[in-house]
Amino acid sequence: YMLTAKGKYGLKALVHLAQLPPGQLALVAHVAEANNIPKKFLDAILGDLRNAGIVQSRKGKGGGYRLARLPEEIKVGSIVRVLDGPLAPIPCASHTRYEACEDCDVETCKVRHMMLNVRNAIAEVLDHTTLAQMRDAEGDVLPIEMRTA
């Protein structure tokens, strides 16, 4: 699995929104400029995030975007899945969009078993990290209980 530009820009934009006082709206142009994101691309990304219920928007004067919920309630995994799709490196290891491979037996395939471990490791981090933790991180973003000594 590799995060796309869409996923990266979406996360950067949401961290930006998470830094605002709760409920405050931000203009797309301002978020785009502050985070070095092409505005047209950010418009599309924020549209997807709005459709998924992660952000809310208001049109017209005084309009813009804001988080639909508190950053403490938004898991990074849900954001990444909205923007980039499944976390698994191959379809046969996906929980959300499983597809069997034509060339192997799902029970015995060593590649699938390995990629399930990869998918689960990615999901473990992303699904246990909130937007608030990402926003507040100084270097290491991992929740304390997941850090290894």
mmCIF file of the C-alpha atoms, coordinates in Angstrom:
data_MODEL
# 
_entry.id   MODEL 
# 
loop_
_atom_site.group_PDB 
_atom_site.id 
_atom_site.type_symbol 
_atom_site.label_atom_id 
_atom_site.label_alt_id 
_atom_site.label_comp_id 
_atom_site.label_asym_id 
_atom_site.label_entity_id 
_atom_site.label_seq_id 
_atom_site.pdbx_PDB_ins_code 
_atom_site.Cartn_x 
_atom_site.Cartn_y 
_atom_site.Cartn_z 
_atom_site.occupancy 
_atom_site.B_iso_or_equiv 
_atom_site.pdbx_formal_charge 
_atom_site.auth_seq_id 
_atom_site.auth_comp_id 
_atom_site.auth_asym_id 
_atom_site.auth_atom_id 
_atom_site.pdbx_PDB_model_num 
ATOM 1   C CA . TYR A 1 1   ? 0.000   0.000   0.000   1.00 0.00 ? 1   TYR A CA 1 
ATOM 2   C CA . MET A 1 2   ? 1.218   3.496   -0.839  1.00 0.00 ? 2   MET A CA 1 
ATOM 3   C CA . LEU A 1 3   ? -0.548  6.705   0.159   1.00 0.00 ? 3   LEU A CA 1 
ATOM 4   C CA . THR A 1 4   ? -1.476  8.690   -2.950  1.00 0.00 ? 4   THR A CA 1 
ATOM 5   C CA . ALA A 1 5   ? -1.134  12.458  -3.386  1.00 0.00 ? 5   ALA A CA 1 
ATOM 6   C CA . LYS A 1 6   ? -4.906  12.608  -2.832  1.00 0.00 ? 6   LYS A CA 1 
ATOM 7   C CA . GLY A 1 7   ? -4.565  10.839  0.516   1.00 0.00 ? 7   GLY A CA 1 
ATOM 8   C CA . LYS A 1 8   ? -1.599  12.956  1.577   1.00 0.00 ? 8   LYS A CA 1 
ATOM 9   C CA . TYR A 1 9   ? -3.258  16.246  0.636   1.00 0.00 ? 9   TYR A CA 1 
ATOM 10  C CA . GLY A 1 10  ? -6.510  15.205  2.316   1.00 0.00 ? 10  GLY A CA 1 
ATOM 11  C CA . LEU A 1 11  ? -4.722  14.395  5.564   1.00 0.00 ? 11  LEU A CA 1 
ATOM 12  C CA . LYS A 1 12  ? -2.794  17.684  5.454   1.00 0.00 ? 12  LYS A CA 1 
ATOM 13  C CA . ALA A 1 13  ? -6.026  19.628  4.869   1.00 0.00 ? 13  ALA A CA 1 
ATOM 14  C CA . LEU A 1 14  ? -7.820  17.837  7.708   1.00 0.00 ? 14  LEU A CA 1 
ATOM 15  C CA . VAL A 1 15  ? -4.949  18.473  10.129  1.00 0.00 ? 15  VAL A CA 1 
ATOM 16  C CA . HIS A 1 16  ? -5.239  22.149  9.121   1.00 0.00 ? 16  HIS A CA 1 
ATOM 17  C CA . LEU A 1 17  ? -8.986  22.115  9.897   1.00 0.00 ? 17  LEU A CA 1 
ATOM 18  C CA . ALA A 1 18  ? -8.304  20.287  13.174  1.00 0.00 ? 18  ALA A CA 1 
ATOM 19  C CA . GLN A 1 19  ? -6.087  23.187  14.271  1.00 0.00 ? 19  GLN A CA 1 
ATOM 20  C CA . LEU A 1 20  ? -8.950  25.686  14.024  1.00 0.00 ? 20  LEU A CA 1 
ATOM 21  C CA . PRO A 1 21  ? -11.313 26.458  16.912  1.00 0.00 ? 21  PRO A CA 1 
ATOM 22  C CA . PRO A 1 22  ? -14.244 23.964  16.804  1.00 0.00 ? 22  PRO A CA 1 
ATOM 23  C CA . GLY A 1 23  ? -16.847 24.955  14.218  1.00 0.00 ? 23  GLY A CA 1 
ATOM 24  C CA . GLN A 1 24  ? -14.727 27.637  12.532  1.00 0.00 ? 24  GLN A CA 1 
ATOM 25  C CA . LEU A 1 25  ? -14.902 27.550  8.745   1.00 0.00 ? 25  LEU A CA 1 
ATOM 26  C CA . ALA A 1 26  ? -11.831 27.738  6.529   1.00 0.00 ? 26  ALA A CA 1 
ATOM 27  C CA . LEU A 1 27  ? -11.698 28.817  2.893   1.00 0.00 ? 27  LEU A CA 1 
ATOM 28  C CA . VAL A 1 28  ? -10.406 26.227  0.431   1.00 0.00 ? 28  VAL A CA 1 
ATOM 29  C CA . ALA A 1 29  ? -7.988  28.781  -1.042  1.00 0.00 ? 29  ALA A CA 1 
ATOM 30  C CA . HIS A 1 30  ? -6.487  29.457  2.391   1.00 0.00 ? 30  HIS A CA 1 
ATOM 31  C CA . VAL A 1 31  ? -6.093  25.736  3.248   1.00 0.00 ? 31  VAL A CA 1 
ATOM 32  C CA . ALA A 1 32  ? -4.594  25.061  -0.193  1.00 0.00 ? 32  ALA A CA 1 
ATOM 33  C CA . GLU A 1 33  ? -2.097  27.904  0.052   1.00 0.00 ? 33  GLU A CA 1 
ATOM 34  C CA . ALA A 1 34  ? -1.072  27.162  3.647   1.00 0.00 ? 34  ALA A CA 1 
ATOM 35  C CA . ASN A 1 35  ? -0.414  23.493  2.835   1.00 0.00 ? 35  ASN A CA 1 
ATOM 36  C CA . ASN A 1 36  ? 1.007   23.752  -0.683  1.00 0.00 ? 36  ASN A CA 1 
ATOM 37  C CA . ILE A 1 37  ? -1.920  21.893  -2.269  1.00 0.00 ? 37  ILE A CA 1 
ATOM 38  C CA . PRO A 1 38  ? -3.305  22.702  -5.754  1.00 0.00 ? 38  PRO A CA 1 
ATOM 39  C CA . LYS A 1 39  ? -6.692  24.361  -5.109  1.00 0.00 ? 39  LYS A CA 1 
ATOM 40  C CA . LYS A 1 40  ? -8.631  22.486  -7.811  1.00 0.00 ? 40  LYS A CA 1 
ATOM 41  C CA . PHE A 1 41  ? -7.364  19.166  -6.462  1.00 0.00 ? 41  PHE A CA 1 
ATOM 42  C CA . LEU A 1 42  ? -8.275  20.199  -2.903  1.00 0.00 ? 42  LEU A CA 1 
ATOM 43  C CA . ASP A 1 43  ? -11.799 21.147  -4.025  1.00 0.00 ? 43  ASP A CA 1 
ATOM 44  C CA . ALA A 1 44  ? -12.314 17.581  -5.272  1.00 0.00 ? 44  ALA A CA 1 
ATOM 45  C CA . ILE A 1 45  ? -10.744 16.024  -2.163  1.00 0.00 ? 45  ILE A CA 1 
ATOM 46  C CA . LEU A 1 46  ? -12.893 18.080  0.209   1.00 0.00 ? 46  LEU A CA 1 
ATOM 47  C CA . GLY A 1 47  ? -15.947 17.140  -1.882  1.00 0.00 ? 47  GLY A CA 1 
ATOM 48  C CA . ASP A 1 48  ? -15.193 13.451  -1.297  1.00 0.00 ? 48  ASP A CA 1 
ATOM 49  C CA . LEU A 1 49  ? -14.642 14.066  2.416   1.00 0.00 ? 49  LEU A CA 1 
ATOM 50  C CA . ARG A 1 50  ? -17.941 15.988  2.596   1.00 0.00 ? 50  ARG A CA 1 
ATOM 51  C CA . ASN A 1 51  ? -19.809 13.147  0.884   1.00 0.00 ? 51  ASN A CA 1 
ATOM 52  C CA . ALA A 1 52  ? -18.312 10.756  3.445   1.00 0.00 ? 52  ALA A CA 1 
ATOM 53  C CA . GLY A 1 53  ? -19.458 12.953  6.352   1.00 0.00 ? 53  GLY A CA 1 
ATOM 54  C CA . ILE A 1 54  ? -15.940 13.856  7.537   1.00 0.00 ? 54  ILE A CA 1 
ATOM 55  C CA . VAL A 1 55  ? -16.237 17.578  6.745   1.00 0.00 ? 55  VAL A CA 1 
ATOM 56  C CA . GLN A 1 56  ? -19.120 20.011  6.376   1.00 0.00 ? 56  GLN A CA 1 
ATOM 57  C CA . SER A 1 57  ? -19.281 22.975  4.025   1.00 0.00 ? 57  SER A CA 1 
ATOM 58  C CA . ARG A 1 58  ? -21.171 26.204  3.729   1.00 0.00 ? 58  ARG A CA 1 
ATOM 59  C CA . LYS A 1 59  ? -21.445 28.140  0.484   1.00 0.00 ? 59  LYS A CA 1 
ATOM 60  C CA . GLY A 1 60  ? -21.415 31.875  -0.064  1.00 0.00 ? 60  GLY A CA 1 
ATOM 61  C CA . LYS A 1 61  ? -20.031 34.777  1.959   1.00 0.00 ? 61  LYS A CA 1 
ATOM 62  C CA . GLY A 1 62  ? -18.526 33.543  5.205   1.00 0.00 ? 62  GLY A CA 1 
ATOM 63  C CA . GLY A 1 63  ? -18.570 30.001  3.871   1.00 0.00 ? 63  GLY A CA 1 
ATOM 64  C CA . GLY A 1 64  ? -15.924 27.315  3.800   1.00 0.00 ? 64  GLY A CA 1 
ATOM 65  C CA . TYR A 1 65  ? -15.141 23.921  5.318   1.00 0.00 ? 65  TYR A CA 1 
ATOM 66  C CA . ARG A 1 66  ? -14.937 22.563  8.854   1.00 0.00 ? 66  ARG A CA 1 
ATOM 67  C CA . LEU A 1 67  ? -14.709 19.157  10.466  1.00 0.00 ? 67  LEU A CA 1 
ATOM 68  C CA . ALA A 1 68  ? -18.070 17.401  10.883  1.00 0.00 ? 68  ALA A CA 1 
ATOM 69  C CA . ARG A 1 69  ? -16.959 15.884  14.214  1.00 0.00 ? 69  ARG A CA 1 
ATOM 70  C CA . LEU A 1 70  ? -14.306 16.547  16.827  1.00 0.00 ? 70  LEU A CA 1 
ATOM 71  C CA . PRO A 1 71  ? -10.770 15.602  15.707  1.00 0.00 ? 71  PRO A CA 1 
ATOM 72  C CA . GLU A 1 72  ? -10.642 13.189  18.674  1.00 0.00 ? 72  GLU A CA 1 
ATOM 73  C CA . GLU A 1 73  ? -13.506 11.225  17.073  1.00 0.00 ? 73  GLU A CA 1 
ATOM 74  C CA . ILE A 1 74  ? -12.083 10.960  13.541  1.00 0.00 ? 74  ILE A CA 1 
ATOM 75  C CA . LYS A 1 75  ? -9.823  7.965   12.861  1.00 0.00 ? 75  LYS A CA 1 
ATOM 76  C CA . VAL A 1 76  ? -7.079  8.378   10.281  1.00 0.00 ? 76  VAL A CA 1 
ATOM 77  C CA . GLY A 1 77  ? -7.971  4.961   8.807   1.00 0.00 ? 77  GLY A CA 1 
ATOM 78  C CA . SER A 1 78  ? -11.448 6.121   7.828   1.00 0.00 ? 78  SER A CA 1 
ATOM 79  C CA . ILE A 1 79  ? -9.992  9.183   6.074   1.00 0.00 ? 79  ILE A CA 1 
ATOM 80  C CA . VAL A 1 80  ? -7.443  7.138   4.122   1.00 0.00 ? 80  VAL A CA 1 
ATOM 81  C CA . ARG A 1 81  ? -10.076 4.607   3.035   1.00 0.00 ? 81  ARG A CA 1 
ATOM 82  C CA . VAL A 1 82  ? -12.343 7.395   1.742   1.00 0.00 ? 82  VAL A CA 1 
ATOM 83  C CA . LEU A 1 83  ? -9.562  8.997   -0.276  1.00 0.00 ? 83  LEU A CA 1 
ATOM 84  C CA . ASP A 1 84  ? -7.405  6.039   -1.330  1.00 0.00 ? 84  ASP A CA 1 
ATOM 85  C CA . GLY A 1 85  ? -9.598  2.954   -0.964  1.00 0.00 ? 85  GLY A CA 1 
ATOM 86  C CA . PRO A 1 86  ? -8.542  -0.307  0.684   1.00 0.00 ? 86  PRO A CA 1 
ATOM 87  C CA . LEU A 1 87  ? -5.440  -0.472  2.874   1.00 0.00 ? 87  LEU A CA 1 
ATOM 88  C CA . ALA A 1 88  ? -4.358  -3.896  1.609   1.00 0.00 ? 88  ALA A CA 1 
ATOM 89  C CA . PRO A 1 89  ? -1.435  -4.107  -0.841  1.00 0.00 ? 89  PRO A CA 1 
ATOM 90  C CA . ILE A 1 90  ? -3.327  -6.746  -2.875  1.00 0.00 ? 90  ILE A CA 1 
ATOM 91  C CA . PRO A 1 91  ? -7.096  -7.311  -3.329  1.00 0.00 ? 91  PRO A CA 1 
ATOM 92  C CA . CYS A 1 92  ? -7.122  -10.799 -1.765  1.00 0.00 ? 92  CYS A CA 1 
ATOM 93  C CA . ALA A 1 93  ? -5.910  -9.281  1.540   1.00 0.00 ? 93  ALA A CA 1 
ATOM 94  C CA . SER A 1 94  ? -8.534  -6.527  1.653   1.00 0.00 ? 94  SER A CA 1 
ATOM 95  C CA . HIS A 1 95  ? -11.244 -6.493  4.322   1.00 0.00 ? 95  HIS A CA 1 
ATOM 96  C CA . THR A 1 96  ? -13.368 -3.875  2.568   1.00 0.00 ? 96  THR A CA 1 
ATOM 97  C CA . ARG A 1 97  ? -12.898 -4.834  -1.104  1.00 0.00 ? 97  ARG A CA 1 
ATOM 98  C CA . TYR A 1 98  ? -11.811 -8.467  -1.069  1.00 0.00 ? 98  TYR A CA 1 
ATOM 99  C CA . GLU A 1 99  ? -11.262 -10.101 -4.459  1.00 0.00 ? 99  GLU A CA 1 
ATOM 100 C CA . ALA A 1 100 ? -9.934  -13.627 -4.892  1.00 0.00 ? 100 ALA A CA 1 
ATOM 101 C CA . CYS A 1 101 ? -6.915  -14.108 -7.140  1.00 0.00 ? 101 CYS A CA 1 
ATOM 102 C CA . GLU A 1 102 ? -7.273  -16.425 -10.120 1.00 0.00 ? 102 GLU A CA 1 
ATOM 103 C CA . ASP A 1 103 ? -3.835  -17.965 -9.650  1.00 0.00 ? 103 ASP A CA 1 
ATOM 104 C CA . CYS A 1 104 ? -3.912  -19.226 -6.070  1.00 0.00 ? 104 CYS A CA 1 
ATOM 105 C CA . ASP A 1 105 ? -5.743  -20.879 -3.197  1.00 0.00 ? 105 ASP A CA 1 
ATOM 106 C CA . VAL A 1 106 ? -6.641  -18.303 -0.535  1.00 0.00 ? 106 VAL A CA 1 
ATOM 107 C CA . GLU A 1 107 ? -6.140  -20.813 2.281   1.00 0.00 ? 107 GLU A CA 1 
ATOM 108 C CA . THR A 1 108 ? -2.606  -21.830 1.355   1.00 0.00 ? 108 THR A CA 1 
ATOM 109 C CA . CYS A 1 109 ? -1.198  -18.830 -0.532  1.00 0.00 ? 109 CYS A CA 1 
ATOM 110 C CA . LYS A 1 110 ? 1.884   -17.606 1.347   1.00 0.00 ? 110 LYS A CA 1 
ATOM 111 C CA . VAL A 1 111 ? 1.855   -14.253 -0.460  1.00 0.00 ? 111 VAL A CA 1 
ATOM 112 C CA . ARG A 1 112 ? -1.730  -13.568 0.643   1.00 0.00 ? 112 ARG A CA 1 
ATOM 113 C CA . HIS A 1 113 ? -0.927  -14.505 4.247   1.00 0.00 ? 113 HIS A CA 1 
ATOM 114 C CA . MET A 1 114 ? 2.064   -12.167 4.272   1.00 0.00 ? 114 MET A CA 1 
ATOM 115 C CA . MET A 1 115 ? 0.046   -9.322  2.727   1.00 0.00 ? 115 MET A CA 1 
ATOM 116 C CA . LEU A 1 116 ? -2.737  -9.859  5.287   1.00 0.00 ? 116 LEU A CA 1 
ATOM 117 C CA . ASN A 1 117 ? -0.118  -9.205  7.980   1.00 0.00 ? 117 ASN A CA 1 
ATOM 118 C CA . VAL A 1 118 ? 0.967   -6.040  6.156   1.00 0.00 ? 118 VAL A CA 1 
ATOM 119 C CA . ARG A 1 119 ? -2.642  -4.880  5.795   1.00 0.00 ? 119 ARG A CA 1 
ATOM 120 C CA . ASN A 1 120 ? -3.361  -5.595  9.460   1.00 0.00 ? 120 ASN A CA 1 
ATOM 121 C CA . ALA A 1 121 ? -0.253  -3.694  10.586  1.00 0.00 ? 121 ALA A CA 1 
ATOM 122 C CA . ILE A 1 122 ? -1.265  -0.652  8.518   1.00 0.00 ? 122 ILE A CA 1 
ATOM 123 C CA . ALA A 1 123 ? -4.853  -0.824  9.791   1.00 0.00 ? 123 ALA A CA 1 
ATOM 124 C CA . GLU A 1 124 ? -3.644  -1.206  13.388  1.00 0.00 ? 124 GLU A CA 1 
ATOM 125 C CA . VAL A 1 125 ? -1.818  2.126   13.181  1.00 0.00 ? 125 VAL A CA 1 
ATOM 126 C CA . LEU A 1 126 ? -4.341  4.080   11.096  1.00 0.00 ? 126 LEU A CA 1 
ATOM 127 C CA . ASP A 1 127 ? -7.439  2.814   12.919  1.00 0.00 ? 127 ASP A CA 1 
ATOM 128 C CA . HIS A 1 128 ? -5.978  3.575   16.355  1.00 0.00 ? 128 HIS A CA 1 
ATOM 129 C CA . THR A 1 129 ? -4.773  7.080   15.503  1.00 0.00 ? 129 THR A CA 1 
ATOM 130 C CA . THR A 1 130 ? -7.131  10.038  15.580  1.00 0.00 ? 130 THR A CA 1 
ATOM 131 C CA . LEU A 1 131 ? -6.891  13.277  13.672  1.00 0.00 ? 131 LEU A CA 1 
ATOM 132 C CA . ALA A 1 132 ? -6.293  14.994  17.037  1.00 0.00 ? 132 ALA A CA 1 
ATOM 133 C CA . GLN A 1 133 ? -3.285  12.742  17.749  1.00 0.00 ? 133 GLN A CA 1 
ATOM 134 C CA . MET A 1 134 ? -1.916  13.494  14.300  1.00 0.00 ? 134 MET A CA 1 
ATOM 135 C CA . ARG A 1 135 ? -2.439  17.231  14.834  1.00 0.00 ? 135 ARG A CA 1 
ATOM 136 C CA . ASP A 1 136 ? -0.784  17.222  18.267  1.00 0.00 ? 136 ASP A CA 1 
ATOM 137 C CA . ALA A 1 137 ? 2.127   14.933  17.427  1.00 0.00 ? 137 ALA A CA 1 
ATOM 138 C CA . GLU A 1 138 ? 5.668   16.151  17.813  1.00 0.00 ? 138 GLU A CA 1 
ATOM 139 C CA . GLY A 1 139 ? 7.457   13.591  15.684  1.00 0.00 ? 139 GLY A CA 1 
ATOM 140 C CA . ASP A 1 140 ? 6.064   10.175  16.666  1.00 0.00 ? 140 ASP A CA 1 
ATOM 141 C CA . VAL A 1 141 ? 2.308   10.021  15.980  1.00 0.00 ? 141 VAL A CA 1 
ATOM 142 C CA . LEU A 1 142 ? 1.727   6.495   17.282  1.00 0.00 ? 142 LEU A CA 1 
ATOM 143 C CA . PRO A 1 143 ? -0.578  6.236   20.280  1.00 0.00 ? 143 PRO A CA 1 
ATOM 144 C CA . ILE A 1 144 ? 1.507   5.568   23.406  1.00 0.00 ? 144 ILE A CA 1 
ATOM 145 C CA . GLU A 1 145 ? 0.102   2.054   23.864  1.00 0.00 ? 145 GLU A CA 1 
ATOM 146 C CA . MET A 1 146 ? 1.367   1.071   20.401  1.00 0.00 ? 146 MET A CA 1 
ATOM 147 C CA . ARG A 1 147 ? 4.954   2.345   20.741  1.00 0.00 ? 147 ARG A CA 1 
ATOM 148 C CA . THR A 1 148 ? 7.614   -0.269  21.266  1.00 0.00 ? 148 THR A CA 1 
ATOM 149 C CA . ALA A 1 149 ? 10.306  0.331   23.851  1.00 0.00 ? 149 ALA A CA 1 
# 
